[in-house]
Amino acid sequence: MNTPSTTVPVELPVSLKAAIEDIAGTDESHVSAFLLAAAAERVAAHQSTAAFFAERRARANPAAALALLADGGGEDPRPGDELPLTP
């Protein structure tokens, strides 16, 4: 499969490029492959996060959440639940 591609010039700090070369090897094709994999990983993480929050938002019940917050509780704090004293 031949996926269409494009070239994107990227300016990297010298220290970051050196670190990438250490990980990927000094060959430019290895550096390009490393950057491609890193970008693809970040895009996938972003899309997964967006899907997660979209699903949570779809099943949210704001009225029930507000009712829970307005309830005020019904029992005293248990031992160990106290807030620490500030100096």
ChimeraX attribute file (.defattr): number of C-alpha atoms within 10 A of each C-alpha:
attribute: neighborCount
match mode: 1-to-1
recipient: residues
	/A:1	3
	/A:2	4
	/A:3	4
	/A:4	5
	/A:5	6
	/A:6	5
	/A:7	5
	/A:8	6
	/A:9	6
	/A:10	6
	/A:11	7
	/A:12	9
	/A:13	8
	/A:14	9
	/A:15	9
	/A:16	10
	/A:17	14
	/A:18	14
	/A:19	11
	/A:20	17
	/A:21	17
	/A:22	11
	/A:23	12
	/A:24	17
	/A:25	14
	/A:26	13
	/A:27	9
	/A:28	11
	/A:29	11
	/A:30	15
	/A:31	18
	/A:32	14
	/A:33	12
	/A:34	17
	/A:35	14
	/A:36	12
	/A:37	12
	/A:38	12
	/A:39	12
	/A:40	12
	/A:41	12
	/A:42	12
	/A:43	12
	/A:44	12
	/A:45	12
	/A:46	12
	/A:47	11
	/A:48	12
	/A:49	12
	/A:50	12
	/A:51	12
	/A:52	11
	/A:53	10
	/A:54	12
	/A:55	11
	/A:56	11
	/A:57	11
	/A:58	8
	/A:59	8
	/A:60	11
	/A:61	10
	/A:62	10
	/A:63	9
	/A:64	10
	/A:65	10
	/A:66	10
	/A:67	10
	/A:68	11
	/A:69	10
	/A:70	9
	/A:71	8
	/A:72	8
	/A:73	9
	/A:74	6
	/A:75	6
	/A:76	7
	/A:77	9
	/A:78	7
	/A:79	6
	/A:80	7
	/A:81	8
	/A:82	8
	/A:83	6
	/A:84	7
	/A:85	5
	/A:86	4
	/A:87	3
